[in-house]
Amino acid sequence: MLEKPTDSTVPDQVELVIRRLDSLSILPSVAIQCFPKLLQPQWSPSDLAEIAQADPALSAKILSVIHQHGLRTAGENASVGAALEKLPAHLARDAVFSVKVFPGFSDDDNRALFRRQLVVHCLAVACCAEDIAGIASYEIDSQLAYAAGLLHDIGKLALDEVMPRSFAGIIEQAKSQQASTCTVEQQHLGTDHTLLGKRLAAKWHLPNQIMLAIWLHHSDTSVISEHAPDARIAQIVQLADLVARQCNIGQSGSYDSTDSADRIASSLAIDTEHLEQIRGNLAEKVRQKSAVLALDLPNAAHNYCNTVHTTAVRLAQQQSKLVLENRQLQTASSRLDFATDFLLSINALAEPIDIAENFAARWQKFYQTGLVCLYLAAPREGRLLKAVVIQSPSQTKTVCLNAPADIPVIPRAIANDFAIVDAQSNTDWLFEQLDVDFDLSRTKLVPLLSNGKTIGGIVFELRYPAETDQLEESFRTTTSIAGAVLGMAFAAASQQRFAEQFAQLVTGPAGTQPQTTTETPPKQTQTEIFRATPLTALAEMAGGAAHELNNPLSVISGRAQILAKSETDSEKKQVLKQIQENAGRLSAIIDDLMAFAQPPQPRPVSTDIKQLLDEATQLTAQKQNAEQLDIQTNISEALENAFVDSAQIASAIANIFSNSLESYDEGTGPIKVDAVNDESGDFVKLQTTDSGCGMDAETLKKATQPFFSARPAGRRRGMGLAHAQRIIELNNGSLGITSQPGKGTTVTILLPCK
């Protein structure tokens, strides 16, 4: 029998070990089905779809790799099969080969038997969740429900891998006590597989709704779904788990009652007849799905060893072939030099038309073409387009074009995908407006794509014969980089307009700035509070700017990474690394913008102030990487509870604490916190006081503006107080600041009691 741990650090230790997993292990029989497919000369990642969609370890790995490489599927509802269609063959092969194989040395090994049965249980829950989603009252995508069901027990699979003996003991005790594994896990580990599975889902960047299903499928999902619609998928997975256990398909390791299935089905508006139909069809559906995994394959471990040997031989042969192909790739390195030089020549403040001229001139020189015209198809107003014409390196000009009203500026054949098309038959309107003579019989048109949409085109004279496939490969690489950079430039211009609009909103006609206040806020609705503050205007514009910037940044970072891998010149490699690192910094700024612009709606509950301050102190310690903080609290005995979203307010207070600590040279405090009821009795008043460096009047006026900081170069981004004020206002509270240079700062927070 397992003993209850006395060490309070056990949950953290277990979580630390679990988080070291880069993936779950696949069974030997699954590896046997996968490896031969990977060695086929013309294999496609979609060849793995049937296997990957039936195995939780492979499904999780594929979804993680998709996010890791910045690839996007059609929203969160995409299936693993759709994800594989997006994944390049080499990335899919690397993903499968990087997954460990479960150490099942014999077919009758107890651990291997349980592992196979747990995989079957996961598959049964997936099939059942798919059927339930198809008839449930809530609109949940069936493929998303299937994936959530397949991955709902990744926490159990992980525990079985990192601590097999302890987990086997947990399963044995759950069986003897007819209890849920969650209950026994909490007794002995201080945590459970749902929380551990959530941590893994976050680390592997699984879709948010799948993470909710992993986390909440053993909770009271009926209540949670009423207040959190996104959690309804957990309710579907919970019902599917109960039905799979009732049907005795596979083994989950939980032995508690399944009587709540009918109640949950009723809350999903699923009648008894439909539920019985799902139960009746489930076994056969699971049998068909599990057949591709060959879980009952005899001598699986022995056969796996033979498969590994065959795979190694084939890979050695392929390696020899790759050596030859690498020589061919070296001949294409000049294309990478072209792209690298173009990226390094870009001025961060350049207008899109200047970047277009830069690229068009380099295009003509590198590809040895005749006349070149690059036009931009992203007009802000009317039908006026900008274009550049390159006649020779010393003869370039910028022109304005009138877009035709009756035909598209970008031909449909290249509106959303790359191709080389004949320019004469697609851009007659352009040649009619240019005062240069193109040799129309030799003129081609290629698109400049940004985030899957063509934002411009390059028309050029091709003066030499060439294979279309070779041209497409070369042109696709260079134009995609130009498209990404131009998309970024358009986004930057849009961001500048947002900033100018915000400056007008904030300063107003008299140039006044918003003032902080410690007065009790009037009784307003959440919507009214939003309308009353200029922060809302910034939030809307910040969100728009962030959306426009994120995708081009991802492309630039990805392209820089690809170029760096194949670059042999150490100086160029270092510059490309700097491009990637700075793109990462910009992405972090965008994350701050998004967190500020689109915070989640608060879920207020009655909250104990002492608990709230304790959570804020813990968060502050984590942010400051400090073991001890000098934070002194004085809480009134008759203090009311606050009616707020405790997680949001704890985060806001932690930002305020961090700001106070940074006002000290040593960064340790002290900070004094007084918590009392305000005079009206409708609010809790929290006052935090420090004795730090303080702020002068000008600094105080800007203290809650986003990205403002009085700290010197190398400072943090200055979102702490801005984010705190936004979150507090979102919870119907207020924030006020008073300060004197050299004497310290007092921050007053009012939080509603109801």
N, C-alpha and C positions, 0 to 999 in steps of 0.2 A: 504494500500500500504506500502511495506517495505521501510525503509529509509536507505540511504547510510551511512555506519558507518564513523564516523570522527576519531575514534581511530585507529592508524596505527598498533596496536598490535592485532587487530581482527583476521587476518589470522593465526597468531601464536596460538592464543587462540583456534580457531576452530580446527587447526591441532592437538593441544595437546589433545583436547577432543576426536577427532577421533582416535588418536593413542592409547588411552586407551582401545579400543575395542579388546578383544581377539578373537571375532568371530562375525559374523552377526547372526540375529535371524531367525529362521524358522517359517513358518506359522503353526497354530494349526493343520490344516489338514495334513501337512507333518509329524508333530510329531505323529499323530494318525497312519500313515502308518508305521513309523519307530519302535515305541516302542514294538509292539507285536513281531516283528522279533527278537529284541534283547533278548527276554525272552525265545526263543525256546531253548530246551536243547542242540541240536546239530547245532546251528546256525553258519553261516560263514559270515565274513565281506562282501564277494561277494554277499550275499543276499541283501545288501543295495545298490548294484551298480546301479540298474535302478533308484532308487529314488535319490541317491546322484548325479548322472550324469544329473539329470533334475533340481536340486535345487542349485542356486549359493552359498547359505550360507553353505550347507553341502559340496559342492565341495571344496570351499576355506578351510574349516576346515580340511578335509581329507588331502589335499596337504600340509597344514601347519604341521599337525601331522607327516606325512611321513618324512619331513625334520627334525622336532624336535627330532625324535628318531633315526636319522642317517640311515634310511632305504633308499634304492635306487631303482628307477624303471629304465626301459630300456631307459635311456636318458631323455631329456626334453619332448620328444614326447609322453610319456606314458599318457594314459587316467586315469581318476579318477577310473575307474573300475580296471585297472591294478594296481593302487596304493593300492586299497582295498585288492587285492590279496596278497600284501606284508605285510599288516598290521595285527598283531596278534589280535585275537578276543577281548581280554580285552581292548586293546588300541582303537579299533574301537568303542566298547561299551562306553568307557569313553568319547571319542570324541563327540559322538552323545548326550549323557546325559549332557555334559558340555555346549552345545549350548542352548542359551535362546530361549524362544518361544515368537513370536511377539504378543503384547497385543491387539488382535482383539476380542473385547467383543461381537460384533454382526455382522451378515453377511452383514448388510447394512451400517456399519460404513464407512464413507468416506475414512478415513486413511487406513482401512483394504482393502477396494476395490481397492484403488490406489496401495497398496503393492502387491496385487495379480496380478494386471495388469502389474506392473513393472517386476515381476518375469516371467510372460508370455512373455513380451518383451525380457527379457534376454534369455529365452529359444528359442524364434524365431530367435534372432541374432545368437545363437549357431548353430541351425540347418542350417541356411542360410550360415554361415561361413564354416561349414563342407562341404556343397555342392559346394561353390565357390572354396575352396581349392582343391577340386577334379578335377577341370577343369582349374584352373588358370595357367598362364604361369610359375609362380615361384613354385618350389617344396616346399610346406608347408604341413606338416603332417595334415591330416584331423582331427584326434582326438585332436591334439594340437589346431587347429583352432576352433574346437567346444568348448573346455574348455576356450579359450580366449574370444570367443563370450559370453559364459555363464557368465563370470566374468567381462565383460567390464564395467559394471555400478555398481561395488561394492561401488564406492564413493557415488553414489546416495542412495544406500541402507543404507550406514552408516550415511549420513546426515539425512535421514528419521528417523533413530533410536535416534540420539543424540540431534537433534533439530527439532522435527516434525512440530511445528507451523511455524517456519521460513522457513523450506523447503516447506511446503504447500503454503506459501505466494510466494516463488520463482516460484513454478510451476504455480500458478495462474497468476503471472505477465508474465511469459514466454508465457502462452496461450493467454493472452490479447494482447501482443505485437507481437505475432507470431515470437518469438525469441527462440534461443537456451538456454537451462538451463545454459550452461557454461557462456554465456554473462551475464545473470542476477545474477548468483552466484558471478562472479567477481565484479559486481557493488556493491553488498551488503555484501559480505564476504571477498573480496580481494583475494579470491582463488576460485577454482572450483572442481567439483567432479573428474575430471581426475587426478589432482595433489594429491588430498586426497586419491583417489584409489591407486595411485602409492605408496604413503607412506604406506598404509596398505599392499600392495603386498610385499613391501620390508620387513616390520615387520614380516609378516607371511611366508616369504621365498618362495613365489610363483615362479614358473619358470620364468626366465628372459624374455622370449618372451611373456609370458602372461602379465607380468608387462608392457612391451612396448605397447602392444595392449590397456591395460587399460589407459595408459598415453597419447597415441598419436592418439586415434581413432577420435578425433575432430580436428586434425591438418591437414596441407597440406601433407598428406601421400605420394602423388605422388612424390613430391620433396624430402621428407625425405628418401624415399625408394631408390632413386637413389644413395644417398651417404651412406646410412646405410642399407645394405641388411637385417639385422636382424629385421628391422622395417617393413618389407613387410607384416608381419602378421597383423600389425595395419591397413594397407590398406585394407586387406580382411575383417577385422572386421568392418571397417568404411563403406564399401560397404554393408555388411550384415545388419548393423544398418539402413542404408537408405532404403534398400529393405523391411525390416520388418516394418518400419514406412509407406512406400508406401502401403503396404498390410494391414495396420491398425490392426496389430496383437499385442495385448497388448497395453501398454501405457508407453512411455519413459519419458514424461515430457518435451520433446523438441518439438518445433513447428516451427522451421526454415525450409527453403526450402530443398527439397530432390532432386532437379534437377541435382545435380552433380553425381548422381548414374551412369548414362550412361558414363560420362567421366572417372570415376574411373574404371568401367568395361572394357572400351577400353584399359586403361593402363595396365590392367591385361590380355589383349588379350582374353576377354570373349565377344563373339558376342551377338547381340540382341536376337537371337533365344534361346541360352542357358540361358540367363538371364530371359527371359519370362518363360522358362520351370521351373526354380528355383522358380520364383514367383508363378506359378500355383500350384506347389506341396507343397509350404511352409505351408499353413494353415493346411492341413491334417497331415503333419509330426509333427507340433507343437501340434496338438490335441492329437495324439497318445502319444507323449512324456509327455505332461502335465497331461494325465489321471492318471499316477502313483502318482501324487502329490495330487489328489482329491481336486483341488482348489475350485470346485463348491459344495463341500460337505455341506449340510445344517446343521445348528446348530453346526458348527465346534468347537467353543469355549466350548460349553456344553459337546460335545462328548470328547473333549480333557480332561476335568476334570475327566470324568469317566475312561478314559484311564490311566490317572496318578494314580488314586486310584488302579486300577487293577495292574498296574506296581509296585506300592509300596508293595502290598501284595506279589506279586511274588518275588520281590527282598528280602523281609524278609525271605521267604522260602529258597531262594538261599543262603542267609547269614548263615542260620543254617547249610546248607550243606557245606559251605566253612569252617565253624569252624571245622567240621570233617576232611575235606581235609587238613586243616592247621596242624592238628596233624600228618598226614602222611608226610607233608613236613618237619616237624621237624626231622623225622627220616632220611631225606636226607641232613640235615645240615652238616653232616660230609664231604659230597662232597664239600661243599662251603669252609669248613676249609682247605681241601686239596688244592683247587684252590688258596685260600688266602695265605697259607703258601708258595706255589710255587711262586706266584707273588712277595711276600716280599723277597724271597731269591735271586731274580735275580740281578745280577751285570749289571749296565748300559753299561759297556764296554765288557761284555762277548761275546765270539764268538758263532755263532749258534750251533756249535757242543757241546760246553760246556753247553749251555742251554738244548740241547737235552739230554745230559747225566743226568743232574739234574732232568729233568722231567721223564725220563725213570726209574730212581731209585725210585722216589716217586710213580710212577705208580705201580711198582712191589710191593712195601710195602703196598700201600693203597688198591689195589684190590686183594692182596694175590695171585698173579699169579706165574707161574713158570718162565722159562727163558724169557727174553725180549730183542728184538732188535728194535731199532728205527733208521731208515735210512732217510736221507735227499735227496730229489729229485730235488735239485736246483743247479746242477753243473755249474760252471762258464766256464770251459773249458773241451772239450773232453767228455768222458763217465765215468769219475771217480766220484764215490759217496762216501760220508762219512757216517759212521754209528757207533752206540755205542751198545755194548752187555752187559746186566746186568745178571750175573749168580746168584749173591747174593749181599747183601749190601756192602760187603767188596771185591767183585770180579767183577770189571767192566773193560772194555777196549774199546778203539776206534780203528776202522778198516776202511780200504778203500776197496771199492767194484767196480768191473767193471760192468757197466750197460749193460744189454743184447742189442744187436743191432736189434734183430728180434721181440722182444715183448716190450710193454710199461713197464716202471719202476713202474708206478702206474696203476693198473687195471682200465679199462674203467668204471667199475661199481662204483668206488669211486673217479674218477678223478675230479668231480665237485660237489659231494654231499656225505653226510655221510651215511655209512652203515657198518655193520659188515659182513665180508666175510671170507670164508675159506682160510687160508694162504697157505696150501699145494698146492692147485690147481692154485694159482695165483702168488706165488713167489718161484717156484722151483729154479730159478737162484740164489736167495739169500741163500737158504739152502746149495746149492752146494759149495758156497764160504766161509761159516762160519765153523769154526772148533769146534763147540759145537753141541751137540745132542739134538735137539728139539723133543718133543713127537708130531709128525706131526698130529696125529689123534685128538689132543686137541688144535691145534694152530690156532689162529684167526688173522685177519688183520683189522685194522681200520685206516682211513686217518687223517692227520693233515691239516685242511683247513685254508687258509688265503685269505680273499677277494674273496671267491667263487672258489678258485683253490687249489688243493691238493699239498702241498710242501714237504710232507714226510709221512711215514707210521710207525705204531707200530705193530710189530709181537710179539705175546705173547702166552704162554700156559695158557689156561683157565682150572683150575683144579677142578671146582665145577659146578654143574648144576645151571642154572639160566634162568629166562624168558627172551627171546630176547628183548621184549619191555622195560623191566626194565634196561637191560644192555645198550640199545641204548640211553635211556634218560640220564643215568649216564655218559656213555662214550662221548656222544655228547657235554655235558657241559665242561668236563675237556679238551678234545682234541681241542675244539674251542679256549679255552684260550691259550693252548700251541701253536696252529697254529698262533694265532694273535701275540704272543710274538716272535715266530721264524720269522714270516714275518717282524716284526719290526727290528729284528736283521739283517736279510738279507738287509733290506732297509738301516740300519745304516752302514753296510759294504759298500754298494754301494755308500752312501753319502761320506764315507771316501775316496773312490777312486775318486769321483768327486773333493773333496777338494785337493787331491794330484795332480790331473791333473791341477786344477786351479792354484795351487802354482807354477807349472812349467810354465804355460802360463804367469802369472803375473811377476814372477821374471826373466824369460828368462835365457839364458845361462850365462849372466854376472851378474845376481842378481840385475838388475836394476828395479826400480819402475816407474810406469807411473806418469808423472808430470802434474799438473794443469797449465793452460795457460790462458792468457787474450788476446792473439793475435786473430785477425780476422780469422775465419776458412775459408779454401779455399772452393770454390764452389764444393760441393760434393752431390751426391744423398744420400737419406736416407739409402740405402743398404750399400753404401761405408762407411758412418759414422759408421754404426754398425760393419763393418769388421775392422775398424781402431782402435777400443777400446777394451781392455781386459775385460771391463764390460760385453760385449756381451757373451764372453766365460763363465763368471760366471753366467750370466742370463740363458744360456742354461742348464748348470749343476744344477743350483739352481732349475729350473723348474722340471728337472728330479728327483732330490732328493725329492722335495716337494711332487710330485705325489706318489712316493714310500712310503713316510712316512705317508701321510694323512690317508689312509684307515686303516693301523694297529693301528694308534693312536685312531681313532674313535672306533675301536673294544675294545681296552684296556680301554678307558674311559667308554664305555658303560658297559663292563663287571664289571669294578670296581664299577660303580653305582648300578648295579644289586646286586652284592655281598654285598654292604654296606646296601642296603635296608633290606636284610634278616639277617644281622649280629647283634647279640645281645651283643657281647663283645665290650665295649666302646673303648678300645685301638685299636683293629683291625678295628673297624669302622672308627676311626680317621685316621689310616694309609691308609685305602682304600680311604678316602676322599682326603688325600694328593696325592695319585696316580692320582685320577681324576683331581685335581686342577693342578698338574704338567703336565698332558696330555693336559689340556686346555692351559697352558702356551706354550707348544711345538706347539700346533695348531696355536696359535697366531704368533709364530715365522715363521711357515710355511706360514701363510697368508702373512706375510711381504715378505718372499721369493717369493711367487707367484706373488704378486704385483710388485716386482722388476723384476722377470723373464719374466712375460708375461703382460706388460702394454698394454692397448688398443692402437691401431694405432691412431695417432693424426688426428684430423679433423681441419686443419688450416683455419682460417678466418682472415680478417683484424680486428685487435683488438686495441682499444684505450688503451694507456699505463696507463692513470690515472685510468680508470675503472679496469684494470688488477691489479694495486697496491691496490686499494680499496678492491677488492675481496680477495687478499692475506692477507690484514690486518684483514679482518673479519674472515677468516679461522684461522689466528694465534691467535686471541682473543679466538676463540672457543677451540683451542688446549690447550692454556695456562689457560683457564678458567678465563680470565681477562676481566673486563669491559672496562678499559682504557689502551691503549698502547702508549708509547712515540715514535711514528714513524713519522719522519719529511721528507716530500718529496719535491724535487725541480725538476720540470719538465720543460724542454726547451719549449719555445712557438712554435718553428718550428718543434717540434718532429714528426717524422713519426709514422704511426701505425705499429705494428708488425704483421707479417703473421704467426700466431701460433694457436695451440689449447688453447684457453683462460683458460679453466677449468684445463688442465694439468699444464700449466705454473703458474697459480695462486697457485696451490697446491705446486709446486716446490719452488716458492718464499716464501710461508708460512713456508716451512721447513727451509729455510735459515733464515727467521726472527726468528723462534723459536730457532734455534741454536745460533743466536746472543743474544737473550734474556737470554738464559741459561748461557751465559758467564758473566752475572752480578750476584752479590750476591743477589740483590733484585729481579732480573728477570723482570724488567720493562723497561729497556732501558737507554738512548735513542738509536735509530737507525736512521741514516741519509741515505736517498736514493736520488741519483742524476740520472736523466734520460736525455740523450742527444743522438743525432745521432753520429755514429762513423765517422771517417775521410773518409771512403769509400762511405758513404751514403747508403750502402746496409744493415746496421744493426743498431738496437737500442741498445745503451749501458746503462745498469743499474748497478750502483755501490752502494752497501749497506755497510755502515761503522758503526762499533760499537766501544765503548771505553772499552770493557770488558777485561777479563783476557788474551786474546790473546793465541797464540800457538807457541811452539818452533818448530824448523826445523823438528824434528822427527815426532811430532804430525801432523804438516802441511802436511807432505808427505803421511800420512795415512788417512787424514781427510775425503776423499770421498770413502774410502774402506767400503764395507758393513759390518755391525756389529762392526765397530771400534768405540770406544769412549774413551776419556781421563778421563771420569768421574769415580768415585770409584764404589765399589760394590753397587748393588741396582740401578744402572743406567738404563736409557732406552736402547733400543736395538741398537742404533747407525745406523739407516737406513736413517736418514733425509737427510744428504748431498749426500749420495750415490744415493738415489732415485731422489733427485733434479737434480744431474748431468745426470742421465740416461734419465729422462724426457726431460731435456733441449736439450741433444744431439739428442734425438728422434725427436725433433722439429727443427733440423738443426741449433742449436745454440751451444754455448760453455759456460763453467763456469771456472773461475780462482779465486784463493785465494791467498792473501798475508796477513801476520800476524806477529806481534812481541809480545813476552810475556810482559804482563803488559800494553801494549799500545792499543791493540785492533786488529780487523780483518776487512779487506775489501774483499768483494766478488764481482767480476765483471762478469756480464752476458751479452752475446751478443745474440740478437734475430733477426732473418731475417725479413726484411721489405717486401719481396716478394718471 
